[in-house]
Amino acid sequence: MPQNIEIEFKNLLTESDFHILLKHFNVNESQFFIQENYYFDTPDFSLKQSGCALRIREKKSGFEMTLKQPHPDGLLETTEKLTNEKAQALLQGTPLPDGLIKEQLSHMKINAEQLLFFGSLVTERAEIEYQGGVMVFDSSTYLNMRDYELEYEVTDRAKGEAVFLQLLAELNIPIRKTKNKVKRFYERKMAQELQ
């Protein structure tokens, strides 16, 4: 499906919190897989300013490009599959191909010809089914930094939030205001550029 609404709850973790959660859920090293996100924006950060993100993700199954846009229920995700060749060409600066993502950018008055590749973020991820949703354990490395995060992906916002908050309370993990990965990536990139 090329478009869907993403509803998820997230919380940044300390390394200690991360290991407490892995132990609580009996998650072991063999359950982790690696995915790499390659982030794009215009030179003046038009996507970031609109609360959007554009990435290519490399997974075991291949490459996909996803545009995330704000939506009243979460985020609207528009995804297109890419061949390895097309993904590599985009990373080298080839213009975005025609398709739903390019149309969405056009509706937002963002010139797809101006898109630039800004860098990548590598995530070691494990996922488990949990109370009607998917609990996601992420350890991400980007721009000489590592962070840890718990995500809970659900289809029912109210139920999912209750389950997520109950889990954090049960394990005495503080609730932390958590920006998504692309925002953390861009804030780190901008901070590095100011140094």
C-alpha positions as CSV (number, residue, x, y, z in Angstrom):
1,M,0.0,0.0,0.0
2,P,1.6,3.3,-1.0
3,Q,0.0,5.4,1.7
4,N,-0.9,4.7,5.3
5,I,-1.3,6.5,8.7
6,E,1.4,5.8,11.2
7,I,0.4,5.9,14.8
8,E,3.3,5.4,17.2
9,F,4.5,6.3,20.6
10,K,8.2,6.8,21.3
11,N,10.5,7.4,24.2
12,L,14.2,8.1,24.3
13,L,16.1,5.7,26.6
14,T,19.3,5.7,28.4
15,E,21.5,2.7,27.6
16,S,20.5,1.2,31.0
17,D,16.8,1.7,30.2
18,F,17.4,-0.1,26.9
19,H,18.9,-3.1,28.5
20,I,16.2,-3.2,31.2
21,L,13.6,-3.4,28.4
22,L,15.5,-6.1,26.4
23,K,15.7,-8.2,29.6
24,H,12.0,-7.6,30.4
25,F,10.9,-8.8,27.0
26,N,13.6,-11.5,26.6
27,V,14.9,-9.9,23.5
28,N,18.3,-11.2,22.5
29,E,20.9,-10.1,20.0
30,S,19.8,-12.6,17.3
31,Q,16.5,-10.8,17.0
32,F,18.1,-7.5,15.9
33,F,18.4,-6.5,12.3
34,I,20.1,-3.5,10.7
35,Q,18.4,-0.8,8.6
36,E,19.9,2.3,7.2
37,N,18.0,5.6,6.5
38,Y,19.3,8.1,4.0
39,Y,17.8,11.6,4.6
40,F,16.9,14.2,1.9
41,D,15.8,17.8,2.1
42,T,16.2,21.0,0.1
43,P,19.2,23.4,0.9
44,D,16.9,25.6,2.9
45,F,15.3,22.6,4.7
46,S,11.8,23.1,3.2
47,L,10.7,19.6,4.3
48,K,11.9,20.0,7.9
49,Q,10.2,23.4,8.1
50,S,6.9,21.8,6.9
51,G,7.2,19.1,9.6
52,C,8.0,16.5,6.9
53,A,10.7,14.0,6.3
54,L,11.9,12.2,3.1
55,R,14.1,9.1,3.4
56,I,15.3,6.1,1.5
57,R,15.5,3.1,3.8
58,E,17.7,0.1,3.1
59,K,16.2,-3.1,4.5
60,K,16.8,-6.8,3.9
61,S,14.1,-6.8,1.3
62,G,15.6,-3.9,-0.7
63,F,15.1,-0.1,-0.8
64,E,12.0,2.1,-0.3
65,M,11.6,5.8,-0.3
66,T,9.1,7.3,2.2
67,L,7.7,10.8,2.6
68,K,6.3,11.4,6.1
69,Q,3.8,14.3,6.5
70,P,1.9,15.5,9.5
71,H,-1.6,14.1,9.8
72,P,-4.3,14.6,12.6
73,D,-4.0,10.9,13.6
74,G,-0.2,10.6,13.4
75,L,1.9,10.8,10.2
76,L,0.8,10.2,6.6
77,E,3.4,7.9,5.0
78,T,3.8,7.7,1.3
79,T,6.1,4.9,0.2
80,E,7.6,3.8,-3.1
81,K,9.7,0.7,-3.7
82,L,13.1,1.4,-5.4
83,T,15.5,-0.8,-7.2
84,N,19.1,-0.8,-5.9
85,E,20.2,1.1,-9.0
86,K,17.5,3.8,-8.6
87,A,18.3,4.2,-4.8
88,Q,22.1,4.6,-5.6
89,A,21.3,7.1,-8.4
90,L,19.2,9.2,-6.0
91,L,22.0,9.2,-3.4
92,Q,24.3,10.4,-6.2
93,G,22.0,13.3,-7.0
94,T,19.8,12.0,-9.8
95,P,16.4,13.8,-9.8
96,L,13.4,12.2,-8.1
97,P,11.4,10.0,-10.4
98,D,7.8,10.7,-11.3
99,G,5.4,9.1,-8.8
100,L,3.2,9.7,-5.8
101,I,6.0,11.2,-3.6
102,K,7.0,13.7,-6.3
103,E,3.2,14.6,-6.6
104,Q,2.9,15.1,-2.9
105,L,6.0,17.4,-2.9
106,S,4.5,19.4,-5.7
107,H,1.2,19.9,-3.8
108,M,3.4,21.2,-0.9
109,K,5.1,23.6,-3.3
110,I,8.5,21.9,-2.8
111,N,10.7,21.6,-5.8
112,A,11.9,18.0,-6.0
113,E,14.8,19.1,-8.3
114,Q,16.3,20.8,-5.3
115,L,16.5,17.7,-3.0
116,L,19.9,16.9,-1.6
117,F,21.1,13.8,0.3
118,F,22.2,15.0,3.8
119,G,23.5,11.8,5.4
120,S,22.5,8.5,6.9
121,L,21.4,7.0,10.2
122,V,22.0,3.3,11.0
123,T,19.5,1.5,13.3
124,E,19.9,-1.8,15.0
125,R,16.3,-2.9,15.5
126,A,14.3,-5.6,17.2
127,E,10.5,-5.9,17.0
128,I,8.0,-8.0,19.0
129,E,4.2,-8.2,19.0
130,Y,2.8,-6.8,22.2
131,Q,-0.8,-6.2,23.3
132,G,-2.2,-5.5,19.8
133,G,0.7,-3.5,18.5
134,V,4.4,-3.8,17.7
135,M,7.0,-2.9,20.3
136,V,10.2,-1.7,18.6
137,F,13.7,-1.5,20.3
138,D,16.1,0.8,18.4
139,S,19.8,1.6,18.9
140,S,20.7,4.3,16.3
141,T,24.1,5.7,15.2
142,Y,24.4,8.9,13.3
143,L,26.9,11.8,13.0
144,N,29.2,10.4,15.7
145,M,26.4,9.8,18.1
146,R,24.4,6.8,19.4
147,D,20.9,6.9,21.0
148,Y,18.4,4.4,22.2
149,E,14.6,4.5,21.7
150,L,11.5,2.5,22.4
151,E,8.6,2.8,19.9
152,Y,5.1,1.3,20.0
153,E,3.3,1.1,16.7
154,V,-0.5,0.7,17.0
155,T,-3.7,1.1,15.1
156,D,-5.8,2.4,18.1
157,R,-4.3,5.7,19.5
158,A,-6.1,5.6,22.9
159,K,-5.4,2.0,23.7
160,G,-1.8,2.2,22.5
161,E,-1.0,5.2,24.6
162,A,-2.4,3.5,27.7
163,V,-0.4,0.3,27.1
164,F,2.8,2.3,26.4
165,L,2.5,4.6,29.5
166,Q,1.7,1.6,31.7
167,L,4.8,-0.2,30.5
168,L,7.1,2.8,31.2
169,A,5.5,3.2,34.7
170,E,5.9,-0.5,35.5
171,L,9.6,-0.4,34.6
172,N,10.2,3.0,36.2
173,I,11.4,4.5,32.9
174,P,10.9,8.3,32.8
175,I,8.7,9.7,30.0
176,R,10.9,11.8,27.8
177,K,9.7,14.2,25.1
178,T,11.0,12.4,22.1
179,K,11.6,13.8,18.6
180,N,11.6,11.5,15.7
181,K,14.9,10.2,14.2
182,V,15.0,12.6,11.3
183,K,14.6,15.6,13.6
184,R,17.3,14.3,15.9
185,F,19.5,13.7,12.9
186,Y,19.0,17.2,11.5
187,E,19.4,18.9,14.9
188,R,22.7,17.1,15.3
189,K,23.8,18.0,11.7
190,M,23.0,21.7,12.2
191,A,24.8,21.7,15.6
192,Q,27.9,20.2,13.9
193,E,27.8,22.8,11.1
194,L,27.7,25.6,13.7
195,Q,30.9,24.3,15.3
